[in-house]
């Protein structure tokens, strides 16, 4: 069966964390973890995948460091530690499930894992197409 996430390579397990509210920026716009990481010049999915591979305390510390660098949300200046603790609870558990492990490695590696079954089906279709073309042209008059 085809992978239902083939068109969306980002792990859905990351959504709860990435779309969590961080605060309002100086212009009054809602800021999420995703926009925070992007504004820091980081790839949000790659950073989340790396956080998932860490132990919970290490992930919270890393996230706190990132939030402390983020100046667009004034409320984070004094409260980044609590926010990091709360947000780290939204991270999916470490990559113990096969799917989450593949998803995290896909994000970190930057390339999706290609299924051998897809290549096998494509090869069969190609062979059938060739057989049809050769068989069709030899029928002559």
C-alpha positions in Angstrom: 0.0 0.0 0.0 1.3 3.5 -0.8 2.5 5.7 2.0 -0.4 8.1 2.8 2.2 10.8 3.8 4.1 10.7 0.4 2.9 14.2 -0.5 3.4 15.6 3.0 6.9 14.4 4.1 6.6 16.1 7.5 5.7 13.8 10.4 2.2 14.5 11.7 3.4 13.7 15.2 5.3 17.0 15.1 2.2 19.1 14.5 1.0 19.4 18.1 4.4 20.8 19.0 5.1 23.0 16.0 1.7 24.7 16.0 1.7 25.4 19.7 1.2 29.0 20.7 4.4 30.7 22.0 3.0 34.3 22.5 2.3 37.5 20.7 5.0 39.4 18.9 5.5 43.1 19.1 2.9 43.7 16.3 0.2 41.6 18.1 0.5 38.5 15.8 0.3 35.0 17.2 3.6 33.2 17.2 3.9 29.4 17.1 6.9 27.2 17.7 7.1 26.7 13.9 7.3 30.5 13.3 9.7 30.9 16.2 12.2 28.4 14.8 11.8 29.8 11.3 12.4 33.3 12.5 15.6 32.0 14.2 16.8 30.8 10.8 16.3 27.1 11.6 14.4 24.4 9.8 11.4 23.8 12.1 11.0 20.1 11.2 14.7 19.3 11.3 15.0 21.0 14.7 12.0 19.2 16.0 13.3 15.9 14.8 16.6 16.6 16.6 14.7 17.6 19.8 12.7 14.3 19.6 16.0 12.3 19.6 17.1 13.9 22.9 16.0 13.0 26.4 13.1 15.1 27.7 15.4 17.2 30.0 18.0 17.8 27.2 15.2 18.7 24.8 13.7 21.2 27.3 17.2 22.7 27.9 17.8 23.1 24.1 14.4 24.5 23.6 14.9 27.0 26.5 18.2 28.1 24.8 16.4 28.7 21.5 13.5 30.6 23.1 16.0 32.8 25.1 17.5 33.9 21.8 14.1 34.8 20.3 13.4 38.5 20.9 10.2 38.9 18.8 7.9 37.9 21.7 8.5 40.2 24.7 6.9 37.8 27.2 9.6 35.2 26.5 12.3 37.4 27.9 11.4 36.5 31.5 9.4 33.3 30.9 11.3 31.2 28.4 12.1 28.5 31.0 8.5 27.8 31.8 7.5 28.0 28.1 10.3 25.5 27.2 9.1 23.1 29.9 5.5 23.3 28.7 6.4 23.0 25.0 8.7 20.1 25.6 5.7 18.1 27.0 4.2 18.4 23.5 7.1 16.7 21.8 6.3 13.2 20.7 8.0 10.5 22.7 11.5 9.5 21.3 11.6 7.8 18.0 10.6 4.4 19.4 7.9 3.7 16.8 9.2 2.6 13.4 7.2 5.3 11.6 8.4 8.1 13.9 12.0 6.9 13.6 11.8 6.9 9.8 10.0 10.3 9.8 12.7 11.8 12.1 15.5 10.4 10.0 13.8 11.7 6.8 13.7 15.2 8.2 17.2 15.1 9.6 18.7 13.5 6.4 16.6 15.8 4.1 15.6 13.1 1.8 12.6 10.7 2.0 13.1 6.9 2.2 12.1 5.3 -1.0 10.1 2.1 -0.8 11.4 -0.8 -2.8 7.8 -1.8 -3.6 7.3 1.5 -5.5 10.3 0.8 -7.7 9.1 -2.8 -8.3 5.7 -1.6 -9.5 7.3 1.0 -11.7 9.6 -1.6 -13.2 6.6 -3.9 -13.9 4.7 -1.1 -15.5 7.7 -0.2 -17.7 8.1 -3.8 -18.8 4.4 -4.2 -19.6 4.5 -0.9 -21.6 7.5 -2.2 -23.6 5.8 -5.5 -24.3 2.7 -3.7 -25.4 4.7 -1.4 -27.7 6.7 -4.2 -29.3 3.7 -6.5 -29.6 1.6 -3.8 -31.1 4.1 -2.8 -33.8 4.7 -6.3 -35.0 1.1 -7.0 -36.1 1.6 -5.3 -39.5 -0.7 -5.7 -42.6 
